[in-house]
Amino acid sequence: MNPHRIEPVASGVPYVIHSVNDHEPGALDDFGPGLLGIIASFGGQTITIHGTGRVDGDRAIIFEKDDHGTGRDLRTWHVQRQDDHFQAWERSNY
């Protein structure tokens, strides 16, 4: 897979988060601060999100970047707890 290829995602729908930095997330603090690798899925599609994150109140904000989280900005994601799991929504940078 080309490391510079941007995977298409569905905008405005919740992706269920399965892992963050190789473990199941247990708290919002698992999403920042720092470099993250997140595995999430929606509608049969599984994606990997690399970037940096920070907690902002009752959500985390993830700044997805290419080159495994250290390159240019690709997307912004908002993460919130939903019942017994976490979900991420892609938000436009524009």
PyMOL commands that set and color helices and strands:
alter all, ss='L'
color gray80, all
select helices_A, chain A and resi 28-31+66-69
alter helices_A, ss='H'
color red, helices_A
select strands_A, chain A and resi 15-20+34-42+45-56+59-65+73-82+85-91
alter strands_A, ss='S'
color yellow, strands_A
deselect
rebuild
show_as cartoon
